[in-house]
Amino acid sequence: MGPGLVRTLLRLTIGNRVSVAYLVLVAFVIAKAMADPVASGDPASAWPWPPLVTFPAFLLVGALSRTAWGPAEMPNWYFVATVVVSALLQALALGALHQAVRTRHQRMTSSC
């Protein structure tokens, strides 16, 4: 993997407004989930939200993590890491989609 590919992946993941807005949303949901058990005393009510925000990628990454841990219960830190990796994959996909739409729009406006 060359430096150009790494730079492109970083630009698509955290270098545009759409990806950054999504990552801020995920960070807010994770922070709220971490703060809610302290305030309410019920951790089960807050932690379903981070996987829902990262849903499509969370299924794939969660399946891989279940394969790694087997039938044993996944530790909390690994669950949070799964959510973070899923969010980064989603941000990469959103960045690629944003770039594709912008490129197509620029081609259409320049051809008119």
Secondary structure, 3 states (H helix, E strand, C coil): CCHHHHHHHHHHHHCCHHHHHHHHHHHHHHHHHHHHHHHHCCHHHCCCHHHHHCHHHHHHHHHHHHHHHCCCCCCHHHHHHHHHHHHHHHHHHHHHHHHHHHHHHHHHHHHC
